[in-house]
Amino acid sequence: MSSLPIAEEPARLPPRQLFRTVIPPIALPVFLAAADPTVVATALPAIGATLGHAHLLSWMVVANLIAGTVAAPAYGRLGDLFGQRRLLMGSLGLFLGAALLCATAGNIFVLILGRVLQGLGGGGLVTLCQALIGVHVPRRERGRYQGYYAAFIMAGSAFGPVAGGFLTQAWGWPAVFLAYLPVCAVALALAARLPADAPHSTGGGFDIAGMGLLAAFVVPLLAAVERLQQPTLAALPLTLGLAATAAVALRALLRQQRRAGAGILALPLLRQASFWRADAMSACSGASLTAMVTFLPLYFEVVHGASPGRTGLLLVPLTVAVSAGSVLTGSLIARTGRTAVFPGLGLIVTAATLLAAAAWGPGLSETTLALLLAVGGLFQGSAMLTAQITVQLVASPRQLGVASASVQLARSLGSAFGAAAAGAVLFGLLALQDGHAAGLFLAMIRHGPDADAALPPAARAIARGEIANAFRGVFLTVAVFSAGIVASAWTMPLRRV
């Protein structure tokens, strides 16, 4: 194994005191960051009905994603400069203020502005909480605490649609944003109880030029990736132009980062094999989970005709399995000191379940398929856990913020690419069918599974069979991402805490 710099140990606290010190302050911010996209997505139809401009609703999602992706590295570097606790409280304050702006927005443009500000605030929640684990938790115990952290993320993701639907139906869409206010207030009070962490980084200041170039790279890249989900020849020139703009900005960003004394991307860390493989593992993990969460509900609703409520229940085994697997893996890492072996072996099982879903999914009942995918989900949680632990082992205390932000940036970009790649495969396979499967699929998404009721029974059966066959490509695409995690894990030099 190659010799790698390992971060110094934080001061040890008794286990119970350590748990009380770290977990309560990070639980709510991480939960908020995970729940936010799904909570708001549930309220989008009601927002469009009230404020109009339905064609702009997607910008509420895209603008928030872009703002959060760009903000994460900035928070990482600023946390190293000024202390993670202080920046976490600032991030929560901005998120709270933006939620109030969204709740009182009188038109769609103010609401989109509020979502941008929420993205700028929310981009720091995940990154800073990850860094705080590195600041306060000894190396050997980080697996256990990253497992708790991953469980909070999955709990937020699972709770979001339920909370969003209930709040919107009971009190209207502004209640979705008003509900953030007391939660953020409690999170701020808990964050204030964290021990004050002294700034670690002493070299250089904040890389403003790098931040601008990062935005110039991320914005066109995500816009191009978004267009890949349903590619058309008419949109190809714009998509290529956006991709070319992103490539030019990336080249300028890397050149500027080499000149910067303390850049936001920490290129010296990225040159280390364990670090960039951990980022690759994070990107593949984000891609696979996002693709599954995005398209699995559509599969159950369109192919099996499940209601939205039934679909939510069918997703519970997967989300519970990922959360349980994360906690279990964290405990195993704390006991054994081994890291990469868990995703290296576990994601082989995950890939096998996805291959089985691709081969036999259309013939399985919806409950059997949900349980099959839950088996793979039990091992899925080990990837993100190992990635975060590895970068914190490689980074020094002066770089915990930028190291954690690197994982989050990779995960965000991977998530966007995963959804786009799965969508492109799905719609590409639908377009190759002999019938009108693609148009029917879009109609069923917009108007529900009964959109094909006017078709003769035989034609309906054929169309649904074509859609089910196209979904095989989605499962195979996610299996490829799982294989990427396995490859990163088995080639990672740093394999023990």
RAQUIQUI-V34270 format. One record per pair of residues at least 24 apart in sequence whose ideal C-beta (glycine too) atoms are under 10 Angstrom apart, sorted by the first residue. I is the first residue (numbers start at 1). J is the second residue. Records with the same first field share a line. If there is no record, write none. Layout:
# RAQUIQUI-V34270
I->J + J
This chain:
# RAQUIQUI-V34270
1->274 + 492 + 493 + 494 + 495 + 496
2->272 + 273 + 274 + 493 + 494
3->493
4->272 + 273 + 274 + 275 + 390 + 393 + 394 + 493 + 494
5->269 + 272 + 393 + 394 + 395 + 396 + 399
6->139 + 392 + 393 + 394 + 395 + 396 + 494 + 497
7->134 + 135 + 139 + 391 + 392 + 393 + 394 + 395 + 396 + 397 + 398 + 399 + 400 + 403
8->139 + 396 + 397
9->137 + 138 + 139 + 140 + 397
10->133 + 134 + 135 + 136 + 137 + 138 + 139 + 141 + 142 + 197 + 397
11->136 + 138 + 195
12->137 + 138 + 140 + 141
13->136 + 137 + 138 + 141 + 195
15->141 + 144
18->136 + 137 + 138 + 141 + 144 + 145
19->137 + 141 + 144 + 145 + 148
20->193
21->132 + 136 + 137 + 193 + 194 + 195
22->129 + 132 + 133 + 135 + 136 + 137 + 141 + 145 + 148 + 149 + 194 + 195
23->133 + 145 + 148 + 149 + 152 + 190
24->186 + 187 + 189 + 190 + 191 + 193 + 194
25->85 + 88 + 89 + 129 + 132 + 136 + 187 + 188 + 189 + 190 + 191 + 192 + 193 + 194 + 195
26->88 + 125 + 126 + 128 + 129 + 130 + 132 + 133 + 136 + 145 + 148 + 149 + 152 + 187 + 190 + 191 + 194
27->129 + 148 + 149 + 151 + 152 + 155 + 156 + 187 + 190
28->92 + 125 + 129 + 152 + 156 + 183 + 184 + 186 + 187 + 188 + 189 + 190 + 191
29->88 + 89 + 91 + 92 + 95 + 122 + 124 + 125 + 126 + 128 + 129 + 132 + 152 + 183 + 184 + 187 + 188 + 190 + 191
30->125 + 126 + 128 + 129 + 130 + 148 + 149 + 150 + 151 + 152 + 153 + 155 + 156 + 187
31->125 + 151 + 152 + 153 + 154 + 155 + 156 + 157 + 159 + 160 + 183 + 187
32->92 + 95 + 96 + 99 + 118 + 121 + 122 + 125 + 126 + 152 + 156 + 160 + 180 + 183 + 184 + 187
33->68 + 91 + 95 + 121 + 122 + 123 + 124 + 125 + 126 + 127 + 129 + 152 + 153 + 156 + 157 + 408
34->122 + 125 + 126 + 150 + 152 + 153 + 154 + 155 + 156 + 157 + 158 + 159 + 160
35->152 + 153 + 155 + 156 + 157 + 158 + 159 + 160 + 161 + 162 + 163 + 164 + 180 + 183
36->64 + 68 + 95 + 99 + 115 + 118 + 119 + 121 + 122 + 125 + 156 + 157 + 160 + 164 + 176 + 180
37->61 + 64 + 65 + 68 + 119 + 122 + 156 + 157 + 160 + 164 + 290 + 293 + 415
38->156 + 157 + 158 + 159 + 160 + 161 + 162 + 163 + 164 + 165 + 293
39->156 + 159 + 160 + 161 + 162 + 163 + 164 + 165 + 167 + 168 + 176 + 177 + 179 + 180
40->64 + 102 + 111 + 115 + 118 + 160 + 164 + 168 + 173 + 176 + 177
41->160 + 161 + 164
42->160 + 161 + 162 + 163 + 164 + 165 + 166 + 167 + 168 + 169 + 173 + 176 + 308
43->164 + 165 + 167 + 168 + 169 + 172 + 173 + 174 + 175 + 176 + 177
44->164 + 168 + 173
45->168 + 173
46->164 + 165 + 167 + 168 + 169 + 172 + 173 + 174 + 176
47->102 + 105 + 108 + 111 + 168 + 172 + 173 + 174 + 176
48->108 + 173
49->173
50->108 + 111 + 172 + 173 + 174
51->105 + 106 + 107 + 108 + 109 + 110 + 111 + 173
52->107 + 108
53->107 + 108 + 109 + 111 + 112
54->108
55->108
56->108 + 109 + 111 + 112
57->108 + 111 + 112
58->226
59->108 + 109 + 111 + 112 + 115 + 116
60->102 + 108 + 111 + 112 + 114 + 115 + 116 + 118
61->115 + 119 + 226
62->112 + 115 + 119 + 219 + 222 + 223 + 226 + 416
63->112 + 113 + 114 + 115 + 116 + 117 + 118 + 119 + 219
64->98 + 112 + 114 + 115 + 116 + 117 + 118 + 119 + 120 + 122 + 123
65->115 + 119 + 123 + 218 + 222 + 226 + 412 + 415 + 416
66->116 + 119 + 123 + 215 + 218 + 219 + 220 + 221 + 222 + 223 + 226 + 412 + 416
67->98 + 115 + 116 + 117 + 118 + 119 + 120 + 121 + 122 + 123 + 215 + 218 + 219
68->115 + 116 + 118 + 119 + 120 + 121 + 122 + 123 + 124 + 125 + 126 + 127 + 408 + 412
69->119 + 123 + 214 + 215 + 218 + 219 + 221 + 222 + 408 + 409 + 411 + 412 + 413 + 415 + 416
70->119 + 120 + 123 + 211 + 212 + 214 + 215 + 216 + 217 + 218 + 219 + 222 + 409 + 412
71->119 + 120 + 121 + 122 + 123 + 124 + 125 + 127 + 211 + 214 + 215 + 405 + 408
72->119 + 122 + 123 + 124 + 125 + 126 + 127 + 128 + 214 + 218 + 264 + 404 + 405 + 406 + 407 + 408 + 409 + 410 + 411 + 412
73->123 + 127 + 207 + 210 + 211 + 214 + 218 + 263 + 264 + 265 + 266 + 401 + 402 + 404 + 405 + 406 + 408 + 409
74->120 + 123 + 124 + 127 + 206 + 207 + 208 + 210 + 211 + 214 + 215 + 264 + 401 + 405
75->120 + 121 + 123 + 124 + 125 + 126 + 127 + 128 + 131 + 264 + 401 + 402 + 404 + 405 + 408
76->123 + 124 + 127 + 128 + 130 + 131 + 264 + 265 + 266 + 399 + 400 + 401 + 402 + 403 + 404 + 405 + 406 + 407 + 408 + 409
77->127 + 201 + 204 + 205 + 206 + 207 + 210 + 211 + 262 + 263 + 264 + 265 + 266 + 399 + 401 + 402 + 405
78->124 + 127 + 128 + 199 + 201 + 206 + 264 + 401 + 402 + 405
79->124 + 127 + 128 + 131 + 132 + 135 + 197 + 199 + 200 + 201 + 400 + 401 + 402 + 404 + 405
80->131 + 199 + 200 + 201 + 202 + 203 + 206 + 262 + 264 + 266 + 395 + 396 + 397 + 398 + 399 + 400 + 401 + 402 + 403 + 404 + 405
81->199 + 200 + 201 + 202 + 203 + 204 + 205 + 206 + 262 + 398 + 401
82->197 + 198 + 199 + 200 + 201 + 206 + 401
83->128 + 131 + 132 + 135 + 194 + 196 + 197 + 198 + 199 + 200 + 201 + 401
84->124 + 127 + 128 + 129 + 130 + 131 + 132 + 133 + 134 + 135 + 136 + 191 + 194 + 197 + 199 + 200 + 400 + 401 + 404
85->128 + 131 + 132 + 135 + 136 + 191 + 192 + 193 + 194 + 195 + 196 + 197 + 198
86->128 + 191 + 194 + 196 + 197 + 199
87->124 + 127 + 128 + 131 + 132 + 197 + 401
88->124 + 125 + 127 + 128 + 129 + 131 + 132 + 187 + 188 + 191 + 192 + 194 + 197
89->124 + 128 + 187 + 188 + 189 + 191 + 192 + 194
90->121 + 124 + 128 + 188 + 191
91->120 + 121 + 122 + 123 + 124 + 125 + 126 + 127 + 128 + 129 + 187 + 191
92->121 + 122 + 124 + 125 + 128 + 183 + 184 + 185 + 186 + 187 + 188 + 189 + 190 + 191
93->121 + 184 + 188 + 191
94->118 + 119 + 120 + 121 + 122 + 123 + 124 + 184
95->119 + 120 + 121 + 122 + 123 + 124 + 125 + 180 + 183 + 184 + 187 + 188
96->121 + 180 + 181 + 182 + 183 + 184 + 185 + 187 + 188
97->121 + 181 + 184
98->122 + 177 + 180 + 184
99->176 + 177 + 178 + 179 + 180 + 181 + 183 + 184
100->177 + 178 + 180 + 181 + 184
101->177
102->173 + 174 + 176 + 177 + 178 + 180
103->173 + 174 + 175 + 176 + 177 + 178 + 179 + 180 + 181
104->174 + 177 + 178
105->173 + 174 + 177
111->173 + 174 + 177
114->177
115->177
118->177 + 180
121->184
123->405 + 408 + 409 + 412
124->401 + 405 + 408
125->187 + 408
126->152 + 153 + 404 + 405 + 407 + 408 + 411 + 412
127->401 + 402 + 403 + 404 + 405 + 406 + 407 + 408 + 409
128->191 + 400 + 401 + 404 + 405 + 408
129->153 + 191 + 404
130->388 + 391 + 392 + 400 + 401 + 403 + 404 + 405 + 407 + 408
131->197 + 200 + 388 + 392 + 395 + 397 + 399 + 400 + 401 + 402 + 403 + 404 + 405 + 408
132->191 + 194 + 195 + 197 + 400 + 401 + 404
133->388 + 389 + 392 + 400 + 404
134->388 + 389 + 391 + 392 + 393 + 395 + 397 + 399 + 400 + 401 + 403 + 404
135->194 + 195 + 197 + 198 + 200 + 392 + 397 + 400 + 401
136->194 + 195 + 197
137->392
138->334 + 497
139->334 + 337 + 389 + 392 + 393 + 496 + 497
140->333 + 334 + 335 + 336 + 337 + 496 + 497
141->330 + 333 + 334 + 497
142->330 + 333 + 334 + 339 + 385 + 388 + 389 + 392 + 393 + 497
143->326 + 327 + 329 + 330 + 331 + 332 + 333 + 334 + 335 + 336 + 337 + 338 + 339 + 342 + 382 + 385 + 386 + 388 + 389 + 497
144->327 + 329 + 330 + 331 + 332 + 333 + 334 + 335 + 385
145->330 + 334 + 385 + 388 + 389
146->326 + 327 + 329 + 330 + 333 + 334 + 381 + 384 + 385 + 386 + 387 + 388 + 389 + 392
147->323 + 324 + 325 + 326 + 327 + 328 + 329 + 330 + 331 + 332 + 333 + 334 + 381 + 382 + 385 + 389
148->323 + 326 + 327 + 330
149->326 + 327 + 330 + 384 + 385 + 388
150->322 + 323 + 325 + 326 + 327 + 329 + 330 + 380 + 381 + 382 + 383 + 384 + 385 + 388
151->320 + 322 + 323 + 324 + 325 + 326 + 327 + 330 + 381
152->323 + 326
153->289 + 319 + 322 + 323 + 326 + 381 + 384
154->289 + 318 + 319 + 320 + 321 + 322 + 323 + 324 + 325 + 326 + 327 + 377 + 380 + 381
155->319 + 320 + 323
156->319
157->289 + 293 + 315 + 319 + 322 + 323
158->293 + 312 + 315 + 316 + 318 + 319 + 320 + 322 + 323
159->319
161->293 + 297 + 308 + 311 + 312 + 315
162->309 + 312
165->308 + 309 + 312
197->397 + 400
198->397
199->398 + 401
200->396 + 397 + 398 + 399 + 400 + 401
201->262 + 396 + 397 + 398 + 399 + 400 + 401 + 402
202->262 + 398
203->261 + 262 + 398
204->260 + 261 + 262 + 263
205->260 + 261 + 262
206->262 + 264
207->256 + 257 + 259 + 260 + 261 + 262 + 263 + 264 + 265
208->260 + 264
209->252 + 253 + 256 + 257 + 259 + 260 + 263 + 264
210->252 + 253 + 254 + 256 + 257 + 259 + 260 + 262 + 263 + 264 + 265
211->253 + 263 + 264
212->249 + 252 + 253 + 256
213->249 + 250 + 251 + 252 + 253 + 254 + 255 + 256 + 257 + 263 + 264 + 265
214->249 + 250 + 253 + 256 + 257 + 263 + 264 + 265 + 409
215->249 + 253
216->245 + 246 + 248 + 249 + 250 + 252 + 253
217->245 + 246 + 247 + 248 + 249 + 250 + 251 + 252 + 253 + 254 + 413
218->246 + 249 + 250 + 253 + 409 + 412 + 413 + 416
219->245 + 246 + 249
220->244 + 245 + 246 + 247 + 248 + 249
221->245 + 246 + 247 + 249 + 250 + 413 + 416 + 417
222->246 + 412 + 413 + 416 + 417 + 420
223->416
224->416 + 420
225->413 + 415 + 416 + 417 + 418 + 419 + 420 + 421 + 423 + 424
226->416 + 419 + 420 + 423
227->420 + 424
228->416 + 417 + 419 + 420 + 421 + 423 + 424 + 427
229->294 + 416 + 419 + 420 + 421 + 422 + 423 + 424 + 425 + 426 + 427
230->420 + 423 + 424 + 426 + 427 + 428 + 430 + 431 + 438 + 442
231->420 + 423 + 424 + 427 + 428 + 431
232->427
262->398 + 399 + 402
263->402
264->401 + 402 + 405 + 406 + 409
265->402 + 405 + 406 + 409
266->391 + 395 + 399 + 401 + 402 + 403 + 405 + 406
268->399
269->391 + 394 + 395 + 396 + 399 + 402 + 403 + 406
270->406
272->390 + 391 + 394 + 395 + 493 + 494
273->394 + 491 + 492 + 493 + 494
274->339 + 340 + 390 + 391 + 393 + 394 + 488 + 491 + 492 + 493 + 494 + 495
275->387 + 390 + 391 + 393 + 394 + 395 + 403 + 406 + 407 + 492 + 493 + 494
276->391 + 406 + 410 + 488 + 492
277->340 + 386 + 387 + 390 + 391 + 487 + 488 + 489 + 490 + 491 + 492 + 493 + 494
278->339 + 340 + 383 + 384 + 386 + 387 + 388 + 389 + 390 + 391 + 392 + 393 + 394 + 403 + 406 + 407 + 410 + 488 + 489 + 492 + 494
279->387 + 390 + 391 + 403 + 406 + 407 + 408 + 409 + 410 + 411 + 413 + 414 + 488
280->387 + 410 + 414 + 484 + 485 + 487 + 488 + 489 + 491 + 492
281->340 + 343 + 347 + 382 + 383 + 384 + 385 + 386 + 387 + 388 + 390 + 407 + 410 + 411 + 414 + 484 + 485 + 486 + 487 + 488 + 489 + 492
282->383 + 384 + 386 + 387 + 388 + 390 + 391 + 406 + 407 + 408 + 409 + 410 + 411 + 412 + 413 + 414 + 415 + 485 + 488
283->387 + 407 + 409 + 410 + 411 + 412 + 413 + 414 + 415 + 416 + 417 + 418 + 481 + 484 + 485 + 488
284->343 + 347 + 383 + 384 + 387 + 410 + 411 + 414 + 417 + 418 + 478 + 480 + 481 + 482 + 483 + 484 + 485 + 486 + 487 + 488
285->343 + 347 + 380 + 381 + 382 + 383 + 384 + 385 + 386 + 387 + 407 + 410 + 411 + 414 + 415 + 418 + 481 + 482 + 484 + 485 + 488
286->383 + 384 + 387 + 407 + 408 + 410 + 411 + 412 + 413 + 414 + 415 + 416 + 417 + 418 + 419 + 481
287->411 + 413 + 414 + 415 + 416 + 417 + 418 + 419 + 420 + 421 + 422 + 477 + 478 + 480 + 481 + 482 + 484 + 485
288->347 + 350 + 351 + 354 + 376 + 380 + 383 + 414 + 415 + 418 + 422 + 477 + 478 + 479 + 480 + 481 + 482 + 483 + 484 + 485
289->318 + 319 + 322 + 377 + 380 + 381 + 383 + 384 + 411 + 414 + 415 + 418 + 478 + 481
290->411 + 412 + 414 + 415 + 416 + 417 + 418 + 419 + 420 + 422 + 478 + 481
291->414 + 415 + 417 + 418 + 419 + 420 + 421 + 422 + 423 + 425 + 426 + 474 + 475 + 477 + 478 + 481
292->318 + 322 + 354 + 373 + 376 + 377 + 380 + 418 + 419 + 422 + 474 + 475 + 478 + 481
293->318 + 319 + 322 + 415 + 418 + 419
294->415 + 418 + 419 + 420 + 422 + 423 + 474
295->418 + 419 + 422 + 423 + 425 + 426 + 471 + 474 + 475 + 477 + 478
296->357 + 369 + 370 + 373 + 471 + 474 + 475 + 478
298->426 + 441 + 444 + 445 + 467 + 471 + 474
299->357 + 361 + 362 + 366 + 369 + 426 + 467 + 468 + 470 + 471 + 474 + 475
300->366 + 369 + 370 + 449
301->444 + 445 + 448 + 449
302->440 + 441 + 444 + 445 + 448 + 449 + 451 + 452 + 464 + 467 + 468 + 471
303->361 + 362 + 366 + 369 + 441 + 444 + 449 + 464 + 465 + 467 + 468 + 469 + 470 + 471
304->362 + 364 + 365 + 366 + 367 + 369 + 449 + 464 + 468
305->366 + 444 + 448 + 449 + 450 + 452 + 464
306->366 + 449
307->448 + 449
308->448 + 449
310->366
311->366 + 370
313->366 + 367 + 370
314->366 + 367 + 369 + 370 + 371 + 373 + 374
315->370 + 373 + 374
316->370 + 374
317->367 + 370 + 371 + 372 + 373 + 374 + 375 + 377 + 378
318->370 + 371 + 372 + 373 + 374 + 375 + 376 + 377 + 378 + 380
319->374 + 377
320->374 + 377 + 378
321->370 + 371 + 373 + 374 + 375 + 376 + 377 + 378 + 379 + 380 + 381
322->374 + 376 + 377 + 378 + 379 + 380 + 381 + 382 + 384
323->377 + 378 + 381
324->374 + 377 + 378 + 381
325->350 + 374 + 376 + 377 + 378 + 379 + 380 + 381 + 382 + 383 + 385
326->378 + 380 + 381 + 382 + 383 + 384 + 385
327->381 + 385
328->378 + 379 + 381 + 382 + 385
329->378 + 379 + 381 + 382 + 383 + 384 + 385 + 386 + 389
330->381 + 382 + 385 + 386 + 389
332->382 + 385
333->382 + 385 + 386 + 389 + 496 + 497
334->497
336->496 + 497
337->495 + 496 + 497
338->386 + 495 + 496 + 497
339->382 + 385 + 386 + 387 + 389 + 390 + 393 + 489 + 492 + 494 + 495 + 496 + 497
340->382 + 386 + 387 + 389 + 390 + 488 + 489 + 490 + 491 + 492 + 493 + 494 + 495 + 496
341->382 + 386 + 489 + 490 + 492 + 495 + 496
342->379 + 381 + 382 + 383 + 385 + 386 + 489
343->379 + 380 + 381 + 382 + 383 + 384 + 385 + 386 + 387 + 482 + 485 + 486 + 488 + 489 + 490 + 492
344->382 + 383 + 386 + 485 + 486 + 487 + 488 + 489 + 490 + 491 + 492 + 495
345->379 + 382 + 486 + 489 + 490
346->376 + 378 + 379 + 380 + 381 + 382 + 383 + 386 + 482 + 485 + 486 + 489
347->376 + 379 + 380 + 382 + 383 + 479 + 481 + 482 + 483 + 484 + 485 + 486 + 487 + 488 + 489
348->379 + 482 + 483 + 485 + 486 + 489 + 490
349->375 + 376 + 378 + 379 + 380 + 482
350->375 + 376 + 377 + 378 + 379 + 380 + 381 + 382 + 383 + 478 + 479 + 481 + 482 + 483 + 485 + 486
351->376 + 379 + 476 + 478 + 479 + 480 + 481 + 482 + 483 + 484 + 485 + 486
352->376 + 479 + 482
353->377 + 378 + 379 + 380 + 475 + 479 + 482
354->474 + 475 + 476 + 477 + 478 + 479 + 480 + 481 + 482 + 483
355->472 + 475 + 476 + 479 + 482
356->475 + 479
357->471 + 472 + 474 + 475 + 476 + 478 + 479
358->469 + 471 + 472 + 473 + 474 + 475 + 476 + 477 + 478 + 479
359->472 + 475 + 476
360->472
361->468 + 469 + 471 + 472 + 474 + 475
362->464 + 465 + 467 + 468 + 469 + 471 + 472
363->468
369->475
373->475 + 478
376->478 + 479 + 482
379->482 + 485
380->478 + 482 + 485
382->485 + 489
383->481 + 482 + 484 + 485 + 486 + 488 + 489
384->411 + 485
386->485 + 488 + 489 + 492 + 495
387->411 + 485 + 488 + 489 + 492
389->494 + 497
390->488 + 489 + 492 + 493 + 494 + 495 + 497
391->494
392->497
393->494 + 496 + 497
394->493 + 494
414->481 + 484
417->481
418->477 + 478 + 481
421->474 + 477 + 478 + 480 + 481
422->471 + 473 + 474 + 475 + 476 + 477 + 478 + 481
423->474 + 477
424->473 + 477
425->470 + 471 + 472 + 473 + 474 + 475 + 476 + 477 + 478 + 480
426->467 + 470 + 471 + 472 + 473 + 474 + 477
427->470 + 473
428->470 + 473
429->466 + 467 + 469 + 470 + 471 + 472 + 473 + 474
430->466 + 467 + 469 + 470 + 471 + 473
431->470
432->466 + 469 + 470
433->462 + 463 + 465 + 466 + 467 + 469 + 470
434->462 + 466
435->459 + 462 + 463 + 465 + 466 + 467
436->463 + 466
437->462 + 463 + 464 + 465 + 466 + 467 + 468 + 469 + 470
438->466 + 467 + 470
439->463
440->464 + 466 + 467
441->466 + 467 + 470 + 471
